[in-house]
Amino acid sequence: MPARNNLFAGLYANQSGMFNMELLRDLLPSIKTLPQHFMQHGYTALAAGKLFHDTQPETQSWSSLEQFNRPPSQKPRAPRLNHVPGLDGPDTLDWGQIALPEAEFTDVKIADRVIHHLQAQYKRPFFIAAGFRFPHLPWYLPQEFLDRYPLESIKLPWVKDDDLDDVPEAGKRMALDSPFVDTPDRSQSDHHHITQAHAWKKAVQAYLAAVEFADAQVGRVVDALDASAYAHDTHVVLWSDNGFHLGEKLHWRKFTLWDQATRIPMMIRTADRLAVGKVVDEAVSLVDLYPTLVDMCGLPLPVHKLSGESLAPYLGSAAYRKTTPALVTYGRGNDSVVDERWRYIRYADGTEELYDHSADPNEWINLAGAPRWAGQQTRLSAWLGQVRA
C-alpha cells in the first residue's frame, strides 16, 4: 500500500509520511496523483485491476476504475494446497494447481478490459493503467503453466546458511519474521518450513509460473496496442511494485530492504521507439515515474514538489547520469540507499549494512564499519539525511 501510494504521489515515504497502511487522502487530502495530473490536462484516465491498494481504490484518481478483485476460488483456502506444515496460518504463502478455465482468471479479465479500452475511439488523449495481480500470492494456476517449469529443471537461488551472521538484529528480524509471527526464530521462519518440507522447488516453480501468467497478459495488451490506431503515439511503461525473496537471505516474500525485495522490472517503450534495447545500469526509483511520464508527454510539473527525477533524458543521451541514488523505505526509520554499485541500509535503531554489488551481487558480505569503505558509507548516509523527514 505505501509503495503504491508513494508511486502515484511521486514522493518518497520519508516526505509523504506514508509508511504503512495510511490512507493517502488522510495525509495528503489535496495532492494531485499521477493520473489526476493527466486528467487535469485533458486526459481520460482508465484503470483496470490493482493500482492503488484494494483497501483504498482512490476512485477520484480515475475517469473509470474496475478493480477486478480475485474471487474466492483464487484466494487462500483451507485446507491449503501445498500442505507445508507451519505455513497454515492466515497469510497467503500458498500455491498449487486449480481447475479453472484460463479465461476465468482475474488477470485475463483485466487484460480483456484493457484490450477493450484500446479498441475504443477517443476524442481526448488517454492514460490507461493495468494492474495485474500475479505474481502476487497465492500462486493458484492452471496446470499447463506449472508444467512449463518441470521440477527437474528448477534452479534454486544460491543461499548461504550463515548469511545472517553479519546482519544487525533489525535485519535478522525482517528476514526471519513471518508478517504474522513476532518471533525472529529461524525454526519458525518460512524458509525453514519450506525447506523442511522439501517444497523449495515446488514453490519456485509456482512463482515462475505466476510470472509467466502475468507476462502472457502483458503480451496480450501490447499486441492489442500494436494492432490499434494508437500504436505509434502511445508510451508504455511496465513496472512492479516490489521484488520477491525465494529463500535468499533465508527469507521469503517482500518485507526487507535487500536487493531481492527492492529490485523490480522497469521498462519504457516510447511511442517513437527511441533508444530501443538500451539498458540503464544506474539505480532508479518508482518515484521517478511521475516526473518521467509528465516529461515524456510534455505536461507541466504538478504543484507539489516531486521526490524523483525524470528518466526521459536517458532516452536521448548516452552520457546522461542521474544526480541522486534511489531510496527504499520499509517502515519509518528503516531505509536503503542504492546507486549503480552500492547498497547502504540504516535501520531505525541506527545499525547499518553496506554492500558492494560489483564484488558481492548476492549481498553476502556486510561491509558496514570497514575502514576501507568508510567514505562510501559516509556519502550514502549523508544523502539519506537529506531526504529523511
N, C-alpha and C positions, 0 to 999 in steps of 0.2 A: 504493500500500500504506500509506504513512504517513497519507494523508488518511482512508482508511477506518478504520484502527486508532484514530486520534485521535478521529474522529467517535463511534465506538462506545464509546470510553473516556470521552468527554466532556472531553478535555484538549487544550490546545494542545501542539504538538510540543515547545516550549521547557520544558514542565512534565512531559511524559511521557518525553522522551528518544527518541521515535520519529521520526526524521528521514528515514530511507531505507528499507531493506528489513529492518529489525529485526523479529524476531518479538515479537508483543505479550506472550506469556507468558514470554519470556526476560527482559523488562524489568519487567513488571507481573504476576507469576505469580498473585496473589490478587485482582486487580481484578475487580469485577463490571461487565461490559459492559452496555450499554443493554438488549438482550434478556434477558440473565441477570437483571438487576434486576427486569424484569417477571415472569420465571419465578419468582423468589423470592417474589413477591407474588401467586401464584396463576394466572398466565397460561400458556397454551400458546404457545410461540414457534415459528412455522413459517417456513421460508426457502426460496426458490427462486431460483436464479441466483447472480450475483456480488454478494455483500455485503461480506464481508471479501475480501482479495485471494485469488486462486486458489491461491497458494503457501502460504496459511495459512487453511484453511476455518473454523477456530475452531469445531469441532463442539460444544464444551461450551457455546456460547452459544445453542444452539437445541434445542428438543424434537425437531425434524426438519429436516434440511437436504438439499436436492437441488441440486447446483451447476449442472447442465446446461452443461458445458463445450462450447465450439464444436468441432464435428468438423473433420477436415482439409479438408473441402470448403469451409468458411467461414473458413479461416485463410490466412495469407500463403502464396503459392505461387511456384514458378519454372517457366516464366518469368512475370514479373509481368504483371498485366492492363493496367496503364496505360501501359507502355512508355515511361516517362520516364527518360532517361539520368541517371545519378547517384543514382537512388532504388532501385537494385537491391541494396542491402546487406541486412543481417539485420533491419532494422526493419520496421514494418508500415504505412508510409505508402503504401497502395495502395488502389485502388478499381476498380469495374467491375461489369458485369452477369454474374451466374452463373445457369445454367439449373437451378434448384432449386425445387420446389414450395414455395409460401409456408408451408405447414403444416410443412415440414421445417426451417425456420429456428429457431435456438435461442431467440430471443426469443418466438416464437409458442408454443413448448413451455413456456417459463417462465410466460407468461400463462395457458396452459391449466392448468398445475399450480395457480396461484393461484386461478383460477376454480373448480377442483375443491375447493380448501380452503374457498372461500366458500359452496359448496353443501352442505358437511357440517354436521352438528349438533354442538354443543359444550356440555359441562357447565360449562366454565370460560371466562372471557374469553380472547380471543386477541390475539396480536401477530403479524401476518403481514408479511413483508418480501419484496419482489420486486426482484431486481437485474438489470435489463435490460442487455444487453451493448452494443447500439447506443446512441449513435453512436460507441462506441469503434472504433478502427481494427482491421482493414481494412474498408472500406466495400464489401463484396460484396453486391449487392442484386438483387432481381427487376427486370427492365427496366421494369415498369409504374411502380415508384416513381421511377426515374430520369426517366421520361417526364413525370412531373408537374412537373418543373422544366426546361423547354426551355432549351437553352444561350442562345438569343437573349434570354431573359427574365432571365438571371442578372445581378444587380448585384454587382460586386466591391467589397470593402472599400476605403475611402479609405486610401491608403498614401502616405506621404511618402518620397521616395527618400533624403533626408538625415535621416531620423527618428532615427538612432542617433548623430548628430554630437554631441549634448549628453548622451549617456548614458555613465556610467562604464564602464571596461573590463570590470568584472564583469557588468554588464548586457549589454554587447555580446556577451560570451561566451555568455550564456544565449540571446540572440537568434540568433546565427549558428551555434552548435554544433548539429549533429545529436547525439542522445544517444550515437551510436556513432562520432563523429568528434571527436577532441580538438584541433581546429584552428579557432579563430574566424575563418575565412576566408570572406568574403562570397561568393566564387566557388564555395565548396563547400557553401553553405547550401541547405536545402530550397527556400527561396523562389527562389533563383537557378535551381535546376534546373527547378522547376515553370514559372516564367515563361519561361525559355529554350525550353522545350518547348511553349509556348503551351497549357499544360494547366490554367491557373488556373481558368477557368470550369468545366472538367470536374471538377476537384477539389471546388469549391464545390458544384456540382450533386450530387455523390455525398454530400457531408456533409449537405446539406439533405434528401436522400432518406433517409439513415440516421436523421436526427432524426425525419422523418415516420414511418418504420417503427416507431421506438420509441414515438412518440406514439400510433400506432394500437393498440399493445399496451396502453399505459396506458388508452386509451379502452375497450378490451375489459374490462379489470379493473374499472374504475369502473362500467361498465354492469352487470357481474355483481354488484358490491356493491349497486348501487341496486335490483337485482331480487331481492336476497336478504333473508333475515329480519333481517339486521344493518344495513340501510340507515340506520337512524335512531339507532344508538348506536355508530357507528364513526367515529373520526377518521382522516383521510387526510393524509399528508404526502408531497409529491413534491419530490425534490431530485436534483442531480447532484453528483458529487464533484470536478469541475473544469470550467473553461471550455475554449475552444479557439481558438487563433490560426489564421486563414486568410490569412495574409500581413501582418496588422497588425504594425507594428514589424519588418517584414522577417522574420517568424518564422512557423513552422507548429507545430501541436500545442500541448501544455501547456508545462511546464518553464520558466515565467517567473513574475515577481511582478507583472506588469502586469494591467490590467483584463481583457483578453480571456481570460487563463488562469485568473483567480481569481474572476470573476463567474459565478454559476450560477443556474439556475432554483431557486426555493424557494417552494412554495405549500402552504398549510394549509387544509383544509376540515374544520371541526368537525362533530361529529355533529348538533348543533342548528342548523347553518348560520349561526352567529353571524358578524357582520361580513362578509357576502358582498360580494365585489367590492372590499374595502378593499385599498389599496396602501400599503405602508410604504416610505418613501424612505430610511430610515436603513440603515447598513451592519450586517448581522448575519452570523453565522458558523455553520458546521456544528456547532461545539462547543456552540452554543445549543440544538441539537435534543434532547440528552439532558435537560437541565432542563426544556425546554418540554413534552416528552411526559410526563415524570413529573408536572409541574404539572397539565397538562390532564386526566390520568387519576386525579388525587387520590392519588398514591403518595408515600411519604416519600422524601427525598433519599438517595442511596447513602452509604455510609460515607466514601468518598474525596471530597475537595473537588473539585467540578466547576469548569472554567475559564469556562464560558459563563453566560449569563443566560437565564431563561425568557422566551420571547416571548409567552406566553399573555396578559399584560396588554394587549398591543396589540389583542387581540380585543374587549376591553370598554371601552377608554378611548381617546378621540380625542386626549387630551392626553399620553398616556404617551410618555416618551422614555427610550431606553436610556442607561445611565450610562457605558458603555465603547465604544470603537471596535472594529472587527474586526481580527483579526491573521491573516496568512497567512505561512507559513514554507516555503521551498524549500531544503533543505539547512541544516545547522547554521550559524547566524550570519547567514543571509540572510532578512530579514523585511520584510513590507509591512503598514503600519498604515493602515486605511481608516475614514473616517467618512462622513457624508452629503455632504460636499463635497470632502474632501482625500484624497490617497493619498501616504503617505510611505514610502520604501524606504531601508533601510540594509543594505548588503552586509557580508559577513564581514570585508572589508578596510577597513571604515569609510566607504567612499564612499556618496553619498546621491543620492536623487531626490525631488522634490516636485512634485505635480501638482494643479492646481485644476480639479476636474471641472465646476464651474459655468461656467467660461470655456473649458475645454480638455478635453472629454469623451474625445477620442482620445489624450490623454496625449502630445501632441507637444512640449510646452514644459516642460523641466525647470527648475523654479524654485528648486531647492536652492541655497543660498548667496545668494539675492537678499535684500538688506536689508529690503525691504518685507514679506517673508513670513517673516522670522526667527522671529517669535512662533509662527506655526503649526508651523514646523519644530521648534522647541524643545518645544512642547506634545506633539506626536506622538512625538518622540524620547524624551521623559521617560516617557510611558506605556509605550513599548516596554521601557524599562529595568525596569519593574515586573514584566513577565512573562517576561523572559529568565531562563533557568536559571542 
